[in-house]
Amino acid sequence: MSKRGIYRRGTWDVIRSLFVPIIFTIMIMGLIVDGLHKTEESSRAEGLRILEDGIRRAVVTAYAVEGRYPDTLAHIVENYGIHIDTTRYIVDYNIFATNIMPNVAVFEIR
Protein backbone atom coordinates (compact mmCIF):
# COMPACT_ATOMS: atom_id res chain seq x y z
CA MET A 1 0.00 0.00 0.00
CA SER A 2 1.28 3.49 -0.80
CA LYS A 3 2.01 6.24 1.66
CA ARG A 4 -0.92 8.31 0.40
CA GLY A 5 -3.51 5.92 1.63
CA ILE A 6 -6.57 4.55 -0.06
CA TYR A 7 -8.75 7.69 0.01
CA ARG A 8 -6.14 10.40 -0.19
CA ARG A 9 -5.54 11.96 -3.59
CA GLY A 10 -2.86 14.31 -4.79
CA THR A 11 -3.46 17.81 -6.12
CA TRP A 12 -2.80 16.77 -9.72
CA ASP A 13 -5.35 13.94 -9.42
CA VAL A 14 -8.02 16.36 -8.22
CA ILE A 15 -7.26 18.88 -10.97
CA ARG A 16 -7.26 16.19 -13.64
CA SER A 17 -10.52 14.67 -12.40
CA LEU A 18 -12.27 18.07 -12.48
CA PHE A 19 -10.85 19.89 -15.47
CA VAL A 20 -10.38 17.15 -18.03
CA PRO A 21 -14.13 16.36 -18.23
CA ILE A 22 -14.96 20.08 -18.29
CA ILE A 23 -12.50 20.78 -21.11
CA PHE A 24 -13.72 17.74 -23.03
CA THR A 25 -17.35 18.89 -22.65
CA ILE A 26 -16.49 22.40 -23.83
CA MET A 27 -14.70 20.99 -26.88
CA ILE A 28 -17.69 18.79 -27.77
CA MET A 29 -20.07 21.73 -27.35
CA GLY A 30 -17.85 23.84 -29.63
CA LEU A 31 -17.96 21.16 -32.31
CA ILE A 32 -21.75 20.96 -32.07
CA VAL A 33 -22.14 24.75 -32.36
CA ASP A 34 -19.78 24.81 -35.34
CA GLY A 35 -21.78 22.04 -37.01
CA LEU A 36 -25.04 23.91 -36.46
CA HIS A 37 -23.51 27.07 -37.92
CA LYS A 38 -22.36 25.22 -41.04
CA THR A 39 -25.78 23.60 -41.42
CA GLU A 40 -27.47 27.00 -41.20
CA GLU A 41 -25.16 28.48 -43.85
CA SER A 42 -25.81 25.51 -46.12
CA SER A 43 -29.55 25.91 -45.64
CA ARG A 44 -29.40 29.60 -46.56
CA ALA A 45 -27.42 28.89 -49.72
CA GLU A 46 -29.84 26.12 -50.67
CA GLY A 47 -32.82 28.44 -50.17
CA LEU A 48 -31.29 30.99 -52.52
CA ARG A 49 -30.55 28.33 -55.13
CA ILE A 50 -34.05 26.82 -54.94
CA LEU A 51 -35.75 30.22 -55.33
CA GLU A 52 -33.55 31.21 -58.26
CA ASP A 53 -34.07 27.87 -60.01
CA GLY A 54 -37.82 28.10 -59.45
CA ILE A 55 -37.97 31.56 -60.97
CA ARG A 56 -35.91 30.44 -63.98
CA ARG A 57 -38.18 27.43 -64.54
CA ALA A 58 -41.26 29.65 -64.31
CA VAL A 59 -39.72 32.07 -66.84
CA VAL A 60 -39.04 29.23 -69.28
CA THR A 61 -42.54 27.86 -68.74
CA ALA A 62 -43.99 31.31 -69.42
CA TYR A 63 -41.99 31.49 -72.65
CA ALA A 64 -43.26 28.07 -73.71
CA VAL A 65 -46.88 28.93 -72.90
CA GLU A 66 -47.06 32.59 -73.93
CA GLY A 67 -44.38 32.73 -76.63
CA ARG A 68 -42.42 35.47 -74.88
CA TYR A 69 -40.63 36.03 -71.60
CA PRO A 70 -42.62 37.86 -68.90
CA ASP A 71 -42.06 41.61 -68.71
CA THR A 72 -42.10 41.72 -64.91
CA LEU A 73 -41.44 39.51 -61.94
CA ALA A 74 -44.96 40.26 -60.73
CA HIS A 75 -46.35 38.44 -63.79
CA ILE A 76 -44.43 35.31 -62.81
CA VAL A 77 -45.57 35.52 -59.20
CA GLU A 78 -49.23 36.01 -60.17
CA ASN A 79 -49.46 33.37 -62.90
CA TYR A 80 -46.86 30.68 -62.23
CA GLY A 81 -47.06 29.90 -58.52
CA ILE A 82 -43.79 31.45 -57.39
CA HIS A 83 -43.73 32.70 -53.81
CA ILE A 84 -40.98 35.13 -52.83
CA ASP A 85 -40.41 35.86 -49.15
CA THR A 86 -39.68 39.57 -49.47
CA THR A 87 -38.50 39.74 -45.87
CA ARG A 88 -35.63 37.34 -46.67
CA TYR A 89 -34.87 37.77 -50.39
CA ILE A 90 -34.45 40.43 -53.03
CA VAL A 91 -34.89 39.33 -56.64
CA ASP A 92 -33.20 41.22 -59.46
CA TYR A 93 -35.16 40.55 -62.66
CA ASN A 94 -33.76 42.30 -65.74
CA ILE A 95 -35.28 41.77 -69.14
CA PHE A 96 -33.69 43.09 -72.32
CA ALA A 97 -36.24 41.87 -74.85
CA THR A 98 -39.23 39.53 -74.78
CA ASN A 99 -37.39 36.94 -76.86
CA ILE A 100 -34.16 36.91 -74.80
CA MET A 101 -33.97 35.10 -71.46
CA PRO A 102 -33.97 37.65 -68.64
CA ASN A 103 -31.21 37.82 -66.05
CA VAL A 104 -32.38 36.56 -62.66
CA ALA A 105 -30.38 37.03 -59.47
CA VAL A 106 -31.54 36.36 -55.92
CA PHE A 107 -29.92 38.00 -52.91
CA GLU A 108 -30.49 37.40 -49.22
CA ILE A 109 -31.40 40.28 -46.94
CA ARG A 110 -29.23 40.18 -43.84
C-alpha positions, 0 to 999 in steps of 0.5 A: 500500500502506498504512503498516500492511503486509499482515500487520499488523492494528490493535487494533480489527481483532483485537478485532472478529475475536475478539469479534463471532463470540463475541457472535453465537454467544452470541446464537444459543445464547440464542435456541435455549435460549429456544425449547427452554424455550417448547417445554417449556412448551407440551408441559406445557400440552398434556399437561394438556389431553390428560389432562383431555379424556381424563378428560372423554370417559371420564366421558361414555362412562361416562354413556352406557354405565352411565346415570350418572356414575362415583362415583370417579376410580378407576372411570374408571381401572379401566374406561375405559382412562385412565392418570394419571401420579401422579408428574406430575399431580393430578386433582381429581374432584368429583361432586355427583350421579350425573346431573350432570357432575362437575367435573374439574381436572388440576394439574401437580406441580412 
